[in-house]
Amino acid sequence: MLQKLSEEKLIEILEVGSREFAEKGFDKASMKTIASNAGISVGVLYKYYANKDAFFSACLEDSLKVLSDKMEEFLAGNVTPRQRIELILCAAIEFSKKHPNVIRMYHEITSGSFSEKARELATRIEGISAKTYRDYMTALKEANLLKEDIIPEAASFFFDNCLMMLQFSYNVEYFDERRKLYLGKLYDDDKELVRQLMMMLDGALLRRD
């Protein structure tokens, strides 16, 4: 008889799975280890998920829901374009600290261990942020707030690249050391880091007149 797991337990299992995939990649991740770390039998895990592919998809879908919910927050509220960019930067750092396994799994996906799934994963993962930022930059352009020569699609791509590297720098060891090397005394000062980055992005993207 199938051991029925609570909603809280299922969430825990997905978090354990995301951590395993983030640390070892898809091929080396072990369903047996995941089950053991989650405190269930591997048989129960396979009752809920037919195979590793299905379980990875469930972990990814859970991560994408978290990301999608955060994206909706990005666009909520009546704030100025400059304030919204600053809110996005703050939210990116907060998200990185609150959901480290999501960021680490994302980094693992981009590093090559998921090469056979790369095209599918890029569409599923990047599709959310690409549409959000592209629509936002297009709205700024239509409102005559974006600098005249800037193309919204390019602006959204470079903006997302900036956010991606920022999030990696809080959760991936190499990029964390890189952040420490570059920032020095600013390493632990998130508020000042956002202020400095905001000045750079503001000057690069938005019109002054």
Secondary structure, 3 states (H helix, E strand, C coil): CCCCCCHHHHHHHHHHHHHHHHHHHHHHCCHHHHHHHHCCCHHHHHHHCCCHHHHHHHHHHHHHHHHHHHHHHHHCCCCCHHHHHHHHHHHHHHHHHHCHHHHHHHHHHHCCCCHHHHHHHHHHHHHHHHHHHHHHHHHHHHCCCECCCCCHHHHHHHHHHHHHHHHHHHHCHHHHHHHHHHHHHHCCCHHHHHHHHHHHHHHHHECCC
